[in-house]
Amino acid sequence: MVDDIGQKLVEARLIDANALSKAAIQQKTAGGTLTSNLVKIGALTEEALLDFLARLYNVPAISLSSFEPDPNLIRLIPGDVATKFMALPVSKSGRKLVVAMANPSNIFAIDDIKFITGYEVEPHVATEAAVKKALDRAYDSAGTMADVMKNMEEDLSVVEEDDAAEQSNGLEGMDEAPIVKLVNSLIADAVRKGASDIHIEPYEKTMRVRFRIDGSLQEMMAPPYKFKAAITSRLKIMADLDIAERRVPQDGRIKIKVLNRTIDLRVNSLPTIFGEKIVMRILDKTNLNIDLEKLGFEPASMREFQAAILNPYGMVLVTGPTGSGKTTTLYSALSRVNTPEVNVMTAEDPVEYNLDGINQVLVNEGVGLSFAAALKAFLRQDPNIIMVGEIRDIDTAGIATKAALTGHLVLSTLHTNYAPSAIGRLVDMGIEPFLVASSVNLILAQRLVRKVCKHCRRPAELTDEILAELQMDRADAKGAEIVEGEGCVECNNTGYRGRAGVYEVMAITPTLRDLILQRGSAIDMKRAAVQGGMLTLRRDALEKLKRGVTSVEEVLKETAADKL
């Protein structure tokens, strides 16, 4: 039926065949429904989709954006039935029950719900993505964090930990089920809030749980200290770590089904003076946006970047600090060039997401499979495009450079702050300037800025002091939509929701090649690149500021060291 809806959207001229094809590719890579991916890639709005569905099914439409579950209504339909039929009880009047459904033409679902509830069912249509999101909120099997904590306090009878208890596995003398429920609820809550990492930190007399959301850590809860060992042991068991070993760091992985989708978690335990700190990196394919056009490139920068990755040979480098979105940019580039006609190979540490049609290799230094060793092996595998997770040393840099010079397109990352400084980094590693000048096609530096929440945005004032700090004048700010977030429930009172990329795209022009051969400084190269039309990180961020995407605070924070 979803595929039929896609064709009907094309017939109604709400989307074109190209958008339908792109959404299908996105769905295959990142999961989700076809319609939700059409909205995600910007082919049509949620409102337009909902209006179309109402006309298609000839039933009233209902928006679930501000839906708050009513426990009395939710109890009428069991969670497994609601999930199976993608149906959510919304309101009740007399013997009539209004149910939001993704497919209100499913008469079997309506009959089953009528039989289970004893009410006359009045179906309303909502988008599948909206129903799924509302079901996740309404039927969280683990319950809310507050409920779980309350039940744990009521159900568990735990003596205060002493030195002997500290040496146990943390589960003796207590019912394990509430701990399991707490850990499951913790992970579900993090996934629901769109967190990228979970930090579980022990201190002398307290514990703290923080989520990294949109790049910033936010404190979420403080479990009772007496549960410290039990929580740590539960997570280590799930990650297949040695629970008896508390003296050295350990790495593991958890694969778990949360909110009806499969989530991978990279787990690291680190001994601290008050116990083991656990950090879990959440790898959720549904959050992976690999559509280059949706990453936030300015049009001119996008054209240059696409031209570079569509070259049959040469090197494209993505630079920036940890957590700046380099991997997402590389995956987006790979998805753009991945066709049946080319052999694409990647060496990664770790492999964060699986991409169809791409040969991905997990680097393992322990058995001698380094980036350099993987690259050497790739060159005997008849590759067209090679992606190296990171250029860390002279061996990797040397092989990557030679590969770029011998008819291969090489994509990789470097840990430098700005595009021009990547040249100096390669030369410092030991790559001769003439090889760098000949092999590198383009260098991209990037940052991530938080987007102002759409639900609580308000106009912000640009004072003379702020203008001076931004290196703008009143003429630059004329007609700009400068906003800030007030803080609301939707953004957890931060004023921000989601992130956008800020990019500095430096194509290697003949002028820059001459500067590289002359061992010119990064400042000289930056000046030449700007004269050639390059947008610096600061200028790119200012464009997003003027369009109301981000705030003054974010621009100054992420581009503080970048002068125009």
Buried (B, 14 or more C-beta within 10 A) or exposed (E): EEEEBBEEBBEEEBBEEEBBEBBBBBBEBBBBBBBBBBBBBEBBEBEBBBBBBBEBBEBEBBBBEEBEBBEEBBEBBEBEBBBEBBBBBBBBEEEEBBBBBBBBBBEEBBEBBBEEBEBEBBBBBBBBBBBBBBBBBBBBEBBEBEEBBEBBEEEBEBEEBEEEBEEEBBBEEBEEEBBBBBBBBBBBBBBBEBBBBBBBBBBEEEBBBBBBBBBEEBEBBEBBBBBBBBBBBBBBBBBEBEBEEBEEEBEBBBEBEBBEBEBBBBBBBEBEEBBBBBBBBBBBBBBBBBBBEBBBBBEEBBEBBBEBBEBEBBBBBBBBBEEBBBBBBBBBBBBBBBEEEBBBBBBBBBBBBEBEBBEBBEBEEEEEBBBBBBBEEBBEEEBBBBBBBBBBEBBBBBBBBBBBBEEBBBBBBBBBBBBBBBBBBBBEBEBEBEBBBBBBBBBBBBBBBBBBBBBBBEEBEBEEEBBEEBEBEEEBBEEBEBBBBBBBEBBBEBBBBBBBBBBBBBBBBEBBBEBBBEEBBBEBBBBBBBEEEBBBBBBBBBBBBBEBBBBBBBBBEBBEEBEE
